[in-house]
């Protein structure tokens, strides 16, 4: 499962990812935590790595990859994915190869164009919170009709729609 959560700041993206990570039924959870929002989830099953410098991304991806196991599921949460580099090789590797090793990924972004083309192409489904950025509205218009786009523009706090493109 490759899920991407997109929406304006303060609409509930991190809360949804937090909830999904807490309730994940797989064996392990790895969270690359940009702002420190996931610290309370740390446990023997859940590894939370605070991002402080670019080298942390490679180390985190290697840690998650080395723990992945074909016999059990592992979740990787990438909070604020735009901050790790739009075309980060290590993240792209997890997206490309993770499915083979039962690696699920949840990425959180403010805008669709914060995501690399590779991440957008491989995402199984999006959880979309309120989006008002004109570039993102135009992106959505490529997949949805005007009434659906209007509904997304007008979503309230903690409201989202789930879509596959």
Number of C-alpha atoms within 10 A of each C-alpha: 15 20 22 27 26 27 24 18 14 13 21 20 28 20 14 16 23 19 11 14 22 14 9 14 13 15 15 21 28 24 28 25 19 18 12 13 14 24 15 10 17 15 10 8 12 21 20 21 20 18 19 11 9 11 10 15 22 15 13 22 22 15 14 22 20 9 15 23 16 12 9 13 18 25 26 26 24 24 26 21 23 20 13 21 14 17 15 14 13 17 24 17 12 20 19 13 12 24 15 12 17 18 26 20 25 22 24 25 23 24 21 23 14 19 22 17 12 14 21 18 10 15 18 15 17 21 19 24 27 27 26 16 15 9 13 17 19 12 15 18 15 9 13 15 10 12 10 14 20 16 14 21 17 14 16 13 13 13 15 23 14 12 12 10 12
